[in-house]
Amino acid sequence: MSTPSPVIPPALAKRDLLQAPEVDELANLFRVLASDTRLSILHAIARAGEASVSAIAAEVGASSQGVSNHLQRMADQKIVATRRDGNRIYYRLIDPCVGGLIELGLCLLGHDPDCSV
């Protein structure tokens, strides 16, 4: 076995090789996140804590229908959840890893000077 690398999390190095269905679920998750609009939507929700479709649409410069469709895909992956207040539906992040994943992506791109990755 090779020497552990400081850039590979120990738990990942010890994990058995990914197999279906886990690898399929992971690929589906990354496909959902691989959208500039969805990443903007997630960031808008993260900044607000909770937001309606119309507020998110205004923030990201997209149509309410388009945002609603993106949010449905993310709800299917259990990334966001809803709360109804009268006729309005509010979205919030429910996956505690999503914010960290976006931050890690910014770190990898060199957009976070405090990043230690």
Secondary structure, 3 states (H helix, E strand, C coil): CCCCCCCCCHHHHHCCCCCCCHHHHHHHHHHHHCCHHHHHHHHHHHHHCCEEHHHHHHHHCCCHHHHHHHHHHHHHCCCEEEEEECCEEEEEECCCCHHHHHHHHHHHCCCCCCCCC
